[in-house]
């Protein structure tokens, strides 16, 4: 089964945003951003699109599937 990887923390840091600032801009809690960055929570398609819009990148630049075989 594929795992969803992400570069959210790096992209957020490159833009000088805190988790709280990104969360506010995306309309979610800071904890939601934290759990996405730590791969505990997989965001909905709507939230993934909102994050990509806030960060000014494509969804594919934030999220990738880890296709490594088990």
Residue pairs with C-beta under 8 A, 6 or more apart in sequence:
1 70
2 65
2 66
2 67
3 39
3 65
3 66
3 68
4 39
4 42
4 63
4 64
4 65
4 66
5 39
5 63
5 64
5 65
5 66
6 36
6 37
6 39
6 62
6 63
6 64
7 61
7 62
7 64
8 33
8 36
8 37
8 51
8 62
9 37
11 55
11 57
11 61
11 62
12 18
12 19
12 22
12 33
12 37
12 55
15 55
17 25
19 30
19 33
19 34
19 37
20 30
22 33
22 51
22 54
22 55
23 29
23 30
23 32
23 33
25 54
26 33
26 47
26 50
26 51
26 54
27 50
28 47
32 41
32 43
32 47
35 41
36 42
36 43
36 51
43 51
48 59
48 62
48 63
49 59
51 59
51 62
52 58
52 59
52 61
52 62
55 62
